[in-house]
Amino acid sequence: MKIATPLQYADNPRTAAEEVVKLEAAGLDAVWVAEAYGFDSPTVMGYIAARTERMLIGAGILNVYSRTPALIAQTAAGLDALSEGRALLGLGASGPQVVEGWHGKPYDKPLGRTRETVELCRRIWRREVIDHHGITDMPLPAEKGGKLGKPLKFLNRPQRPEIPLYIASLGPANVRMTAEIADGWLPHLFVPEKAQQVWGKALEEGTALRSPERGPLEISAGTLLAVGDDAAAVREHVRPLIALYIGGMGAKGKNFYNDVARAYGYEEAAEKVQDLYLAGKKREAEAAVPAEFCELVSLCGPEGYVRERIDAFREAGVTMLNVTPVGPDPAALIAKVKSWL
């Protein structure tokens, strides 16, 4: 099992990146760099590539609407070249609030766009001449306004002919596709004890369609990490995150995170949190998040307890523990947990 961390989405990305450099020295295996509607992630990932030597650097995630599949492939290949083969490409559909509100694109065909982007990225990295017509046309045909386009292949020679490709997915159809075509899966609010009941069927169905040459599906999951006799109190810090996602990431009936909370068995709490959050009562929404939910998504407590939680994540198929260390010495905490893996 590897250990990773999400880059803290700070006002100063250089400061956040420098913290990651310290964590690499302590044994960190990978960093995931998010992109919402602030700083872009490829610029930050390039800086991290220049400042590190060993760790993997992942986009967590690039959405499949704001960039063309070709540009996504170019970006990942550029990062892989600069880092000498340490790139991970995380893809996903994001959500309509960002896609429509920030990028001004219609939120349509999320699964089809993701599948097509995966296919085109792999073909582009293999330096195939691309003549593809689906959701994306390469080249643009005359009937859609094309005049001078012709099929092209990637100009440079990529560092690797294939870059590990992870998909962020939650819904059954999306998870099924992830298990079929991706190298890795990026689930959010992952409860290892309940993962099988929520995603087991989708993962099994997708795996049945998976190419054997792709190998087993990697899974990167986790949240807060704190170790110590009083560390259980740190679980409370995950409460606002859970409330934000199951309460505020989408309208009623259009929130995948809320659906997952319900599938975990927190139906009543999920509805209450969402109603309160959408009414602007964020503190009350946070208080309504079940304490058990906060505990099971995190790794916070005495050493023996945290080691048991790590085992639970491992038994659920997690191959990369993605944690945010909380405490006075994050590097020492990463080093300690790394020694247990």
C-alpha positions in Angstrom: 0.0 0.0 0.0 1.2 3.5 -0.9 0.6 6.7 1.0 -0.6 9.9 -0.7 -1.9 13.3 0.3 -4.1 15.9 -1.4 -2.4 19.2 -2.0 -3.9 21.7 0.4 -5.9 24.1 -1.7 -4.2 27.2 -0.2 -4.0 30.8 -1.2 -0.3 30.4 -1.9 0.3 27.3 -4.0 4.1 27.6 -3.6 3.7 27.2 0.2 1.5 24.2 -0.2 3.9 22.7 -2.7 6.9 23.2 -0.3 5.0 21.3 2.4 4.7 18.4 0.0 8.4 18.5 -0.6 8.9 17.9 3.1 6.4 15.1 3.1 8.3 13.4 0.2 11.4 13.3 2.3 9.4 11.6 5.0 8.2 8.9 2.7 5.2 10.2 0.9 4.5 8.3 -2.3 2.1 10.5 -4.2 0.3 13.9 -4.2 -3.1 14.6 -5.7 -3.6 18.1 -7.0 -7.2 19.3 -7.2 -8.7 21.8 -9.6 -11.9 23.6 -8.8 -12.4 27.2 -9.9 -9.2 28.7 -8.5 -5.6 28.0 -9.5 -5.3 25.4 -12.2 -3.7 22.1 -11.3 -1.2 21.5 -14.2 0.8 24.6 -13.4 1.1 23.5 -9.8 1.9 20.0 -10.8 4.7 21.2 -13.0 6.2 23.1 -10.1 6.0 20.1 -7.8 7.7 18.0 -10.5 10.6 20.4 -10.5 10.8 20.4 -6.7 10.6 16.6 -6.1 12.5 13.6 -7.1 10.6 10.4 -6.3 6.9 10.9 -5.6 4.0 10.4 -8.0 2.2 13.6 -9.1 -1.5 13.2 -9.8 -4.2 15.4 -11.2 -7.1 14.9 -8.8 -9.0 15.7 -11.0 -9.1 17.3 -14.5 -12.7 17.5 -15.6 -13.6 16.2 -19.1 -15.5 19.4 -20.2 -13.1 22.3 -19.8 -10.3 20.8 -21.9 -10.4 18.8 -25.1 -9.3 15.2 -24.9 -6.2 16.1 -26.9 -5.2 18.9 -24.5 -5.8 16.6 -21.5 -3.5 14.0 -23.2 -0.9 16.7 -24.0 -1.0 18.0 -20.4 -0.5 14.6 -18.9 2.3 13.8 -21.3 4.1 17.1 -20.6 3.9 16.4 -16.8 5.2 12.9 -17.3 8.1 14.1 -19.4 9.1 16.8 -16.8 8.8 14.4 -13.9 10.5 11.5 -15.8 7.6 9.2 -15.6 5.9 10.1 -12.3 2.5 11.4 -13.6 -0.9 10.1 -12.7 -3.9 11.4 -14.6 -7.1 11.7 -12.6 -10.2 12.4 -14.7 -13.9 13.0 -13.8 -17.0 14.7 -14.8 -16.9 17.2 -11.9 -20.5 18.6 -11.5 -22.9 21.0 -13.2 -22.3 23.8 -10.8 -18.6 24.1 -11.9 -19.0 22.9 -15.5 -22.0 25.2 -16.3 -21.3 28.0 -13.8 -17.6 28.4 -14.3 -16.7 26.9 -17.7 -20.0 27.7 -19.5 -20.4 24.2 -20.9 -23.5 22.1 -20.9 -23.2 19.2 -18.4 -24.1 16.5 -20.9 -23.0 12.9 -21.5 -20.7 12.6 -18.5 -20.0 8.9 -18.9 -19.6 9.1 -22.6 -17.2 12.0 -22.4 -15.1 10.2 -19.8 -14.9 7.0 -21.7 -14.0 8.8 -24.9 -11.3 10.9 -23.2 -9.7 7.8 -21.7 -9.7 6.1 -25.2 -8.3 9.2 -27.0 -5.6 9.8 -24.3 -4.3 6.3 -24.7 -4.3 6.5 -28.5 -2.6 9.9 -28.5 0.1 8.6 -26.1 0.7 5.7 -28.5 1.2 8.3 -31.2 -1.6 7.0 -33.4 -2.9 9.2 -36.2 -6.2 10.3 -34.7 -9.3 10.1 -37.0 -12.1 10.0 -34.4 -15.7 11.0 -34.6 -17.9 10.8 -31.5 -18.7 13.4 -28.9 -15.4 14.9 -30.0 -14.5 15.2 -33.7 -10.8 14.9 -34.6 -10.5 16.5 -37.1 -13.5 18.7 -37.3 -15.6 17.6 -40.3 -16.9 20.1 -43.0 -20.5 19.7 -41.9 -19.6 21.1 -38.5 -17.5 24.0 -39.8 -14.2 22.3 -40.4 -12.1 23.5 -43.3 -8.4 22.8 -43.0 -8.2 20.1 -40.3 -6.5 16.8 -41.0 -5.7 13.7 -38.9 -2.7 14.3 -36.7 -0.5 12.4 -34.3 1.3 13.5 -31.1 4.3 15.6 -32.2 6.7 14.6 -29.4 7.6 11.1 -28.2 6.0 10.6 -24.8 8.0 9.5 -21.8 5.8 6.5 -21.5 3.3 5.1 -24.0 0.7 4.9 -21.3 0.2 7.0 -18.2 -1.8 5.6 -15.2 -5.3 6.9 -15.5 -7.7 7.2 -12.5 -11.4 8.1 -12.6 -13.3 9.8 -9.9 -16.7 8.2 -9.8 -19.6 7.4 -7.4 -22.7 6.4 -9.3 -23.1 2.7 -10.2 -22.8 3.2 -14.0 -19.7 5.4 -13.6 -18.1 3.0 -11.1 -18.9 0.1 -13.4 -17.1 2.0 -16.3 -14.2 2.8 -14.0 -13.7 -0.8 -13.1 -13.8 -1.7 -16.8 -11.4 0.8 -18.3 -9.4 2.7 -15.7 -6.1 2.0 -14.0 -7.4 3.4 -10.8 -10.4 4.6 -8.9 -10.8 7.8 -6.9 -13.9 7.4 -4.7 -14.8 10.2 -2.2 -16.1 9.8 1.3 -15.1 6.2 1.2 -16.2 4.0 4.1 -14.3 0.7 3.8 -16.9 -1.3 5.9 -19.7 -0.1 3.7 -18.0 0.0 0.3 -19.1 -3.5 -0.8 -22.8 -2.9 -0.2 -22.7 0.4 -2.2 -20.3 -0.4 -5.0 -19.6 -4.1 -4.9 -22.0 -5.1 -7.8 -20.8 -2.2 -10.0 -17.2 -3.1 -9.4 -17.8 -6.8 -10.1 -19.7 -6.1 -13.3 -17.0 -3.7 -14.6 -14.2 -6.0 -13.7 -15.9 -8.8 -15.7 -15.4 -6.5 -18.8 -11.9 -5.5 -17.9 -9.0 -6.3 -20.1 -6.7 -8.8 -18.2 -3.6 -6.9 -19.4 -4.7 -3.8 -17.4 -4.2 -5.6 -14.1 -6.2 -5.1 -10.9 -7.9 -1.8 -10.3 -6.0 0.5 -8.0 -8.0 2.4 -5.4 -6.9 5.7 -3.8 -9.1 6.7 -0.7 -9.0 8.2 2.7 -9.3 11.5 4.6 -7.9 13.0 7.8 -5.1 11.3 9.6 -4.2 11.9 13.3 -2.5 9.5 15.7 -2.5 9.9 19.5 -4.5 9.3 22.7 -6.5 12.5 22.0 -6.6 12.2 18.2 -10.2 10.9 18.1 -11.3 14.6 18.5 -9.8 15.4 15.1 -12.6 13.4 13.5 -14.8 16.5 14.1 -12.7 18.3 11.5 -14.1 16.1 8.7 -17.7 17.1 9.7 -17.7 20.3 7.6 -16.4 18.4 4.6 -19.1 15.8 4.8 -21.8 18.4 5.2 -20.5 20.4 2.2 -20.6 17.4 -0.1 -23.7 15.6 1.0 -25.5 18.9 1.6 -24.2 21.5 -0.8 -22.8 19.7 -3.9 -26.0 19.7 -6.0 -29.7 20.3 -5.8 -32.2 17.9 -4.3 -32.1 14.6 -6.2 -29.0 15.8 -8.1 -26.3 15.1 -5.5 -24.2 12.0 -6.0 -22.6 12.4 -2.6 -25.9 12.5 -0.9 -26.9 9.3 -2.7 -23.8 7.6 -1.4 -24.6 8.7 2.2 -28.1 7.2 1.8 -26.6 4.0 0.4 -24.4 3.8 3.4 -27.5 3.7 5.6 -27.6 7.3 6.6 -30.9 8.2 4.8 -32.5 10.3 7.4 -29.3 12.2 8.3 -28.5 12.8 4.6 -31.9 14.4 4.0 -31.6 16.5 7.1 -28.1 17.7 6.3 -29.1 18.6 2.8 -32.2 20.5 3.8 -30.3 22.5 6.4 -27.3 23.2 4.1 -29.5 24.3 1.2 -31.4 26.6 3.6 -28.1 28.3 4.5 -27.8 26.7 7.9 -24.3 25.3 7.5 -23.5 24.9 11.2 -26.7 23.0 11.9 -26.0 20.9 8.8 -22.6 20.0 10.1 -24.0 19.1 13.5 -26.5 16.7 11.8 -23.7 14.6 10.2 -23.6 11.2 12.1 -20.6 10.8 14.4 -20.1 7.3 13.0 -19.8 8.7 9.5 -17.1 11.0 10.6 -15.3 8.1 12.3 -15.5 5.6 9.5 -14.2 7.9 6.7 -11.1 9.0 8.7 -8.1 7.6 10.5 -8.0 9.4 13.8 -7.3 7.9 17.2 -4.6 6.0 19.2 -1.9 4.1 17.3 -3.5 0.7 17.6 -6.9 2.0 16.4 -5.4 3.8 13.4 -3.5 0.7 12.4 -6.8 -1.3 12.5 -8.5 1.4 10.4 -5.6 1.1 7.8 -6.2 -2.7 7.7 -9.9 -2.0 7.1 -9.0 0.2 4.1 -6.6 -2.4 2.8 -9.2 -5.2 3.1 -11.6 -3.0 1.1 -9.2 -2.9 -1.8 -7.5 0.4 -1.1 -4.0 0.4 -2.6 -3.1 4.1 -2.0 -4.1 5.6 1.3 -4.9 9.3 0.6 -4.6 11.2 3.8 -4.4 14.7 5.2 -2.1 14.6 8.2 -3.2 16.7 11.2 -0.8 17.6 14.0 2.2 19.7 14.8 4.6 17.6 12.7 2.9 16.3 9.5 6.1 14.8 8.1 6.7 12.7 11.2 3.2 11.5 11.0 3.6 10.4 7.4 6.9 8.7 8.3 5.2 6.8 11.1 2.3 5.6 9.0 4.6 4.8 6.1 6.5 2.4 8.4 3.2 0.5 9.1 2.3 -0.1 5.4 
